[in-house]
Amino acid sequence: MAARTPESFSQKGLKIGIIGCGYVGLPLALRFAETGHHVWGFDTDPAKVEKLNRGESYIKHISAEQIAKHVHARSFSATTDFAKLRDMDAVLICVPTPLDERREPDLSYVEDTARSIAPHLQADQLIILESTTYPGTTEELVLPILEKGGLRCPLESEHGAKSSTGQFFLAFSPEREDPGNKHFGLAQIPKVVGGVNSASGKAAANLYGQVVAKVVPVSSTRAAEMAKLLENIFRCVNIALVNELKLLCQRMGVDVWEVIDSAATKPFGFMPFYPGPGLGGHCIPVDPYYLSWKAREYDFATRFIELAGEINTSMPYHVVDAVTRALNEQRKSLKGSRILVLGVAYKKDIDDLRESPSLKLMQLLQEGGALVEYNDPYFPALHKMRHYDYSKMKSVPLDLATLASFDCVLVATDHSSYDYDMIVASSKLVVDTRNATRRVSKHHGKVVHC
């Protein structure tokens, strides 16, 4: 095989390995397959691999037809055999980067993946980390593990260093997947790319240039890693701001939703953000803590970011207090009351539970003695998760009799499929965290907004 150069990655028909076939990796794999490449999805879950190779989907917004088309065309297949990595031209890492119990970065998935790649790493292969993480991860964690086999990827300051055993390319390009977004798909979203050295950056830019409308090269992997954190911390801070304003508006008797909508009519200098029961998803609740943790290495306190995190983390507790007060108004206590949580997905109209505030709400309500059940059209049943075990819970029917049997219905996720007129009319009490019932005119004082 001829040596690969950065220009080689602008060619069609490359062999692309995607490690992690989840919400980030699977859409990326299908996009590369669409553009004329041969893609292998690597995953440690045999059940996922078997489903994919049968042309089946386990992600709501990705159709089975999309997968089956590429499986039948042999442009996509899945495997648990990481030895096949040695045959790839490029390997993209799309694995989780959660927080541990102390809200510190858990990079075990990234580290384990790098160790899985290392024995199979070939000269001139391109390795790209897409998982969101703190600045320095690619150079400080991934690079040393990959270099243990003898191949090298010299830093820009070392560029041109001789290596008798050859070199590989290494870059970071943060994922920008937004599940359920019908306006911006992977192909339309610009891709930020930073390499460990200039050759690696060019190789990654050439590869992504085939699947996205625009590539945005930056000077280093650290710059690319920081750019991703900035994107999500920007949202985290602004959501914290409106969450705090919501609490103030409630005390002042002002409708915060009306305030936001009216402010949003300004055609410049303002971007609307909306309050809720807490943060969810794989990025916004997690990313600020990655940067705060890394900042301590530099004797720097990210006070503004940490304050935003505290406000957002406190929101589920505020919601439970609101439920307790609302029940008190009806001469009932939280303990022993039957609570129906509407929506367990972290945002409307998707089948994604990651970091969903609904899970924390259910835990707090149960700890307060409430009898909790849920309904979500995207989750017929729940399973054991990293921090929660709701494996015995199943979605209850959403009908008149069911709604009437609960002491309180808590709107935690405002799915579009919910009939809010019916929900309000049939329920004894509704606590609405999403302003989903705003258009229900006949609520007879049964709705509490929080």
C-alpha positions as CSV (number, residue, x, y, z in Angstrom):
1,M,0.0,0.0,0.0
2,A,1.3,3.4,-0.9
3,A,2.0,5.8,1.9
4,R,-1.0,8.0,2.8
5,T,-0.5,11.8,2.6
6,P,-2.8,14.5,3.9
7,E,-4.1,14.7,0.3
8,S,-5.0,11.0,0.3
9,F,-7.9,11.7,2.6
10,S,-9.7,13.8,0.0
11,Q,-10.2,10.7,-2.1
12,K,-13.4,8.6,-2.4
13,G,-13.6,4.9,-1.5
14,L,-11.7,5.2,1.8
15,K,-12.1,2.7,4.6
16,I,-13.5,4.6,7.6
17,G,-13.8,3.1,11.1
18,I,-16.3,4.7,13.5
19,I,-15.9,3.6,17.1
20,G,-19.1,4.1,19.0
21,C,-22.4,3.6,17.1
22,G,-24.6,5.9,19.2
23,Y,-26.2,9.3,18.6
24,V,-23.0,10.7,17.3
25,G,-21.2,7.8,15.6
26,L,-24.1,6.2,13.7
27,P,-25.2,9.4,11.8
28,L,-21.5,10.1,11.0
29,A,-21.0,6.5,9.7
30,L,-24.1,6.7,7.5
31,R,-23.0,10.1,6.1
32,F,-19.6,8.7,5.1
33,A,-21.3,5.8,3.5
34,E,-23.6,8.1,1.5
35,T,-20.5,9.9,0.1
36,G,-18.8,6.9,-1.4
37,H,-16.8,5.4,1.4
38,H,-16.6,1.9,3.0
39,V,-17.6,2.3,6.6
40,W,-17.3,-0.1,9.6
41,G,-19.0,0.7,12.8
42,F,-17.1,-0.6,15.9
43,D,-19.0,-1.1,19.1
44,T,-18.6,-3.2,22.2
45,D,-22.3,-4.0,22.4
46,P,-23.0,-7.2,20.4
47,A,-26.8,-6.4,20.4
48,K,-26.2,-3.1,18.6
49,V,-23.9,-4.7,16.1
50,E,-26.4,-7.5,15.3
51,K,-29.2,-5.0,14.8
52,L,-27.2,-2.8,12.5
53,N,-26.1,-5.7,10.4
54,R,-29.7,-6.7,10.0
55,G,-30.5,-3.2,8.8
56,E,-32.4,-2.2,12.0
57,S,-32.3,1.0,14.0
58,Y,-32.3,1.7,17.7
59,I,-32.4,5.5,17.4
60,K,-35.8,7.0,16.7
61,H,-34.7,9.8,14.2
62,I,-32.5,7.3,12.2
63,S,-34.7,5.1,10.0
64,A,-34.1,1.4,9.5
65,E,-34.3,2.1,5.8
66,Q,-31.3,4.4,5.9
67,I,-29.2,1.7,7.6
68,A,-30.5,-1.2,5.5
69,K,-29.7,0.7,2.3
70,H,-26.0,0.9,3.1
71,V,-25.9,-2.6,4.7
72,H,-27.3,-4.1,1.5
73,A,-24.9,-2.0,-0.7
74,R,-22.1,-3.2,1.5
75,S,-21.0,0.4,2.2
76,F,-21.7,-0.1,5.9
77,S,-21.3,-2.9,8.4
78,A,-20.8,-3.2,12.1
79,T,-18.4,-5.3,14.1
80,T,-17.1,-6.0,17.6
81,D,-13.8,-7.1,16.2
82,F,-11.3,-4.2,16.9
83,A,-8.6,-6.1,15.0
84,K,-10.2,-4.9,11.8
85,L,-9.0,-1.4,12.7
86,R,-5.7,-2.2,11.1
87,D,-7.4,-2.2,7.7
88,M,-8.9,1.3,8.1
89,D,-7.6,4.5,6.4
90,A,-9.2,6.6,9.1
91,V,-10.6,5.9,12.6
92,L,-13.0,8.3,14.3
93,I,-13.6,8.0,18.0
94,C,-17.2,8.8,19.1
95,V,-17.5,7.5,22.6
96,P,-19.1,9.0,25.8
97,T,-17.3,11.4,28.1
98,P,-19.6,11.6,31.2
99,L,-18.9,12.8,34.7
100,D,-18.2,10.6,37.6
101,E,-20.0,10.7,41.0
102,R,-17.8,13.7,42.0
103,R,-18.7,15.6,38.8
104,E,-15.2,15.2,37.5
105,P,-14.4,14.1,34.0
106,D,-14.6,10.4,33.3
107,L,-12.4,9.7,30.3
108,S,-12.4,5.9,30.8
109,Y,-14.2,5.4,27.5
110,V,-11.7,7.5,25.5
111,E,-8.8,5.9,27.3
112,D,-10.1,2.4,26.7
113,T,-10.8,3.1,23.1
114,A,-7.2,4.5,22.5
115,R,-5.9,1.3,24.1
116,S,-8.0,-0.7,21.7
117,I,-6.7,1.1,18.7
118,A,-3.0,1.1,19.7
119,P,-2.2,-2.6,19.0
120,H,-3.7,-2.2,15.5
121,L,-2.4,1.2,14.6
122,Q,-0.8,1.4,11.2
123,A,1.6,3.9,9.6
124,D,-0.2,6.9,8.0
125,Q,-3.5,6.1,9.5
126,L,-5.7,9.1,10.6
127,I,-7.1,9.0,14.1
128,I,-9.7,11.6,15.0
129,L,-11.3,12.1,18.5
130,E,-14.8,13.6,18.3
131,S,-15.8,13.1,22.0
132,T,-16.3,16.3,23.9
133,T,-13.5,16.9,26.4
134,Y,-11.2,19.4,28.1
135,P,-8.4,21.1,26.2
136,G,-5.3,18.9,26.1
137,T,-7.0,15.5,26.0
138,T,-5.9,14.6,22.5
139,E,-2.3,15.5,23.1
140,E,-2.0,14.5,26.8
141,L,-4.1,11.3,26.9
142,V,-4.7,9.8,23.5
143,L,-1.4,10.6,21.8
144,P,0.9,8.9,24.4
145,I,-1.2,5.7,24.3
146,L,-1.2,5.5,20.5
147,E,2.6,6.1,20.4
148,K,3.4,3.2,22.7
149,G,3.6,0.8,19.7
150,G,6.5,2.8,18.2
151,L,4.7,4.9,15.6
152,R,4.8,8.6,16.2
153,C,2.7,11.7,15.6
154,P,5.1,14.6,16.4
155,L,3.7,17.8,17.9
156,E,3.9,20.9,15.8
157,S,7.0,22.0,17.8
158,E,8.6,18.6,17.0
159,H,7.4,18.5,13.3
160,G,10.0,17.0,11.1
161,A,11.4,14.7,13.8
162,K,12.7,11.4,12.4
163,S,11.0,8.1,13.3
164,S,12.4,4.8,12.0
165,T,9.0,3.1,12.5
166,G,6.8,5.7,10.7
167,Q,4.2,8.2,11.7
168,F,0.4,8.5,11.9
169,F,-2.0,11.5,11.9
170,L,-4.0,12.6,14.9
171,A,-6.7,15.3,15.1
172,F,-9.6,16.5,17.2
173,S,-13.0,17.5,15.6
174,P,-15.8,18.0,18.0
175,E,-19.2,16.5,17.2
176,R,-22.1,18.9,16.7
177,E,-24.9,16.5,16.6
178,D,-28.3,17.8,17.7
179,P,-30.8,14.9,17.9
180,G,-34.2,15.8,16.5
181,N,-33.1,19.0,14.8
182,K,-34.9,19.1,11.4
183,H,-33.2,22.3,10.2
184,F,-29.5,21.4,10.6
185,G,-28.3,17.9,9.8
186,L,-24.7,16.7,9.9
187,A,-24.0,17.7,6.3
188,Q,-25.1,21.3,6.9
189,I,-23.2,21.9,10.1
190,P,-19.6,23.3,9.7
191,K,-16.9,21.1,11.2
192,V,-14.2,22.5,13.4
193,V,-10.9,20.6,12.9
194,G,-7.6,20.9,14.8
195,G,-4.5,18.6,14.3
196,V,-1.7,17.7,16.6
197,N,0.5,19.0,13.7
198,S,-0.3,20.7,10.5
199,A,-0.2,17.5,8.4
200,S,-2.8,15.9,10.7
201,G,-5.0,19.0,10.6
202,K,-4.9,18.9,6.8
203,A,-5.6,15.2,6.6
204,A,-8.7,15.6,8.9
205,A,-9.9,18.7,7.0
206,N,-9.6,16.8,3.7
207,L,-11.6,13.9,5.1
208,Y,-14.5,16.0,6.6
209,G,-14.5,18.2,3.5
210,Q,-16.2,15.3,1.7
211,V,-19.2,15.0,4.1
212,V,-19.9,18.5,5.4
213,A,-20.6,21.9,3.7
214,K,-17.8,23.7,5.4
215,V,-14.6,22.8,7.3
216,V,-13.2,25.3,9.9
217,P,-9.5,24.6,10.5
218,V,-8.0,25.8,13.8
219,S,-4.4,25.9,14.9
220,S,-4.4,23.0,17.3
221,T,-6.4,20.2,19.0
222,R,-6.6,22.4,22.1
223,A,-8.3,25.2,20.2
224,A,-10.8,22.7,18.7
225,E,-11.4,21.2,22.1
226,M,-12.0,24.6,23.7
227,A,-14.3,25.7,20.9
228,K,-16.6,22.9,21.6
229,L,-16.7,23.7,25.3
230,L,-17.4,27.4,24.6
231,E,-20.4,26.5,22.4
232,N,-22.0,24.5,25.2
233,I,-20.9,26.7,28.1
234,F,-22.5,29.7,26.3
235,R,-25.8,27.8,26.3
236,C,-25.3,26.6,29.9
237,V,-24.7,30.2,31.2
238,N,-27.6,31.7,29.4
239,I,-30.0,29.0,30.5
240,A,-28.8,29.5,34.1
241,L,-29.6,33.2,33.6
242,V,-33.2,32.6,32.5
243,N,-33.7,30.0,35.2
244,E,-32.6,32.5,37.9
245,L,-34.8,35.2,36.3
246,K,-37.7,32.7,36.3
247,L,-37.4,32.3,40.1
248,L,-37.3,36.1,40.5
249,C,-40.3,36.7,38.2
250,Q,-42.3,34.1,40.1
251,R,-41.8,36.1,43.3
252,M,-42.6,39.3,41.6
253,G,-45.7,38.0,39.9
254,V,-44.3,38.4,36.4
255,D,-44.7,35.9,33.6
256,V,-41.1,35.1,32.5
257,W,-42.2,33.5,29.3
258,E,-44.0,36.7,28.2
259,V,-40.8,38.6,29.1
260,I,-38.6,36.3,27.0
261,D,-41.0,36.4,24.0
262,S,-41.2,40.2,24.1
263,A,-37.4,40.6,24.5
264,A,-36.9,38.2,21.5
265,T,-38.6,40.7,19.2
266,K,-35.5,42.8,19.3
267,P,-33.8,42.1,16.0
268,F,-30.2,42.4,17.3
269,G,-28.2,41.9,20.5
270,F,-30.5,39.3,22.0
271,M,-31.0,35.5,21.7
272,P,-33.8,33.8,23.5
273,F,-33.1,31.0,26.0
274,Y,-35.9,29.3,28.0
275,P,-36.1,28.0,31.6
276,G,-36.9,24.5,32.5
277,P,-36.7,21.8,35.1
278,G,-32.9,21.3,34.7
279,L,-30.4,20.6,32.0
280,G,-30.2,17.5,29.9
281,G,-28.4,15.9,27.0
282,H,-24.8,14.7,26.6
283,C,-23.1,18.1,26.5
284,I,-24.6,21.1,28.3
285,P,-24.9,19.5,31.8
286,V,-21.4,18.0,31.5
287,D,-19.0,20.3,29.5
288,P,-18.7,23.2,32.0
289,Y,-17.4,20.7,34.6
290,Y,-14.7,19.5,32.2
291,L,-13.4,23.0,31.8
292,S,-13.7,23.9,35.5
293,W,-11.7,20.7,36.4
294,K,-9.0,21.5,33.9
295,A,-8.8,25.1,34.9
296,R,-7.7,24.1,38.4
297,E,-4.5,22.8,36.9
298,Y,-3.7,26.4,36.0
299,D,-4.7,27.8,39.4
300,F,-7.8,29.4,37.8
301,A,-11.3,29.4,39.3
302,T,-14.1,29.5,36.7
303,R,-16.5,31.2,39.1
304,F,-19.0,32.4,36.5
305,I,-19.2,29.0,34.9
306,E,-19.5,27.1,38.2
307,L,-22.2,29.5,39.4
308,A,-24.2,28.7,36.2
309,G,-23.8,25.0,36.9
310,E,-25.0,25.4,40.5
311,I,-28.2,27.3,39.3
312,N,-29.0,24.7,36.7
313,T,-28.3,21.8,39.1
314,S,-30.7,23.3,41.6
315,M,-33.7,23.4,39.3
316,P,-35.0,19.9,39.9
317,Y,-35.1,20.7,43.6
318,H,-37.1,23.9,42.9
319,V,-39.6,21.8,40.8
320,V,-40.1,19.3,43.6
321,D,-40.6,22.2,46.1
322,A,-43.2,23.6,43.7
323,V,-45.0,20.2,43.5
324,T,-45.0,20.0,47.3
325,R,-46.5,23.5,47.7
326,A,-49.1,22.8,45.0
327,L,-50.2,19.6,46.8
328,N,-50.3,21.5,50.1
329,E,-52.8,23.9,48.5
330,Q,-55.0,20.9,48.0
331,R,-54.5,19.7,51.6
332,K,-52.3,16.8,50.5
333,S,-48.7,16.0,51.3
334,L,-46.0,14.8,48.9
335,K,-45.6,11.6,50.9
336,G,-48.1,9.1,49.6
337,S,-49.3,11.2,46.7
338,R,-49.4,9.7,43.2
339,I,-47.3,11.7,40.8
340,L,-47.3,11.2,37.0
341,V,-44.2,12.5,35.2
342,L,-44.9,13.4,31.6
343,G,-41.8,13.0,29.5
344,V,-38.5,11.4,30.5
345,A,-36.5,12.4,27.4
346,Y,-34.1,15.3,28.0
347,K,-35.9,17.4,25.3
348,K,-39.1,17.2,23.3
349,D,-39.7,14.7,20.5
350,I,-36.5,12.6,20.8
351,D,-35.7,9.2,22.3
352,D,-32.7,10.4,24.3
353,L,-32.4,10.0,28.1
354,R,-28.9,11.2,28.6
355,E,-28.7,13.4,31.7
356,S,-32.4,14.1,31.5
357,P,-33.7,16.2,34.4
358,S,-36.8,14.0,34.6
359,L,-34.6,11.2,36.0
360,K,-33.5,13.4,38.9
361,L,-37.1,14.7,39.4
362,M,-38.3,11.1,39.7
363,Q,-35.6,10.3,42.2
364,L,-36.3,13.4,44.4
365,L,-40.1,12.7,44.3
366,Q,-39.6,9.1,45.4
367,E,-37.2,10.2,48.2
368,G,-40.0,12.5,49.4
369,G,-42.3,9.5,49.6
370,A,-44.3,10.1,46.4
371,L,-45.6,7.2,44.3
372,V,-44.1,8.0,40.9
373,E,-45.0,6.7,37.5
374,Y,-44.3,8.2,34.0
375,N,-45.5,8.4,30.5
376,D,-43.3,8.9,27.4
377,P,-44.2,7.8,23.9
378,Y,-40.5,7.4,23.1
379,F,-39.8,5.2,26.1
380,P,-42.2,2.3,26.6
381,A,-39.9,1.0,29.4
382,L,-36.9,2.3,31.3
383,H,-33.6,0.5,32.0
384,K,-30.8,0.6,34.5
385,M,-28.6,3.6,33.8
386,R,-25.3,5.0,35.1
387,H,-26.8,6.8,38.1
388,Y,-30.4,5.6,38.1
389,D,-32.2,2.2,38.1
390,Y,-35.7,2.5,36.8
391,S,-35.6,-0.9,35.2
392,K,-38.9,-2.0,36.7
393,M,-40.8,1.1,35.4
394,K,-42.9,1.1,32.2
395,S,-44.8,4.0,30.6
396,V,-48.4,4.1,31.7
397,P,-51.2,4.8,29.3
398,L,-52.2,8.5,28.9
399,D,-56.0,8.4,29.0
400,L,-58.7,10.1,30.9
401,A,-58.9,7.5,33.6
402,T,-55.2,7.3,34.1
403,L,-54.8,11.1,34.4
404,A,-57.7,11.3,36.9
405,S,-56.1,8.7,39.1
406,F,-53.1,10.8,39.9
407,D,-52.9,13.5,42.5
408,C,-50.5,15.5,40.3
409,V,-49.3,15.5,36.7
410,L,-45.8,16.9,36.3
411,V,-45.0,18.2,32.7
412,A,-41.2,17.6,32.6
413,T,-40.8,17.2,28.8
414,D,-43.1,19.0,26.4
415,H,-43.5,16.4,23.6
416,S,-45.6,17.7,20.7
417,S,-47.7,14.6,20.7
418,Y,-49.3,15.4,24.1
419,D,-52.8,16.7,24.1
420,Y,-52.5,19.4,26.7
421,D,-56.2,20.3,26.6
422,M,-57.1,16.7,27.5
423,I,-54.3,16.5,30.1
424,V,-55.4,19.6,31.9
425,A,-59.1,18.8,31.7
426,S,-58.6,15.3,33.1
427,S,-56.1,16.0,35.8
428,K,-56.7,17.1,39.4
429,L,-53.5,19.2,39.4
430,V,-50.9,20.0,36.7
431,V,-47.4,21.4,37.5
432,D,-45.9,22.7,34.2
433,T,-42.2,23.2,34.0
434,R,-42.1,23.9,30.2
435,N,-45.0,26.4,29.7
436,A,-46.6,23.6,27.6
437,T,-50.1,24.4,28.8
438,R,-49.9,28.1,27.9
439,R,-52.6,27.7,25.1
440,V,-55.0,25.8,27.4
441,S,-57.7,28.4,28.1
442,K,-59.9,26.3,30.4
443,H,-57.7,25.2,33.2
444,H,-59.9,26.2,36.2
445,G,-56.9,27.0,38.3
446,K,-55.5,23.5,38.1
447,V,-52.3,24.5,36.4
448,V,-49.2,25.7,38.4
449,H,-46.3,27.0,36.3
450,C,-42.8,26.6,37.8
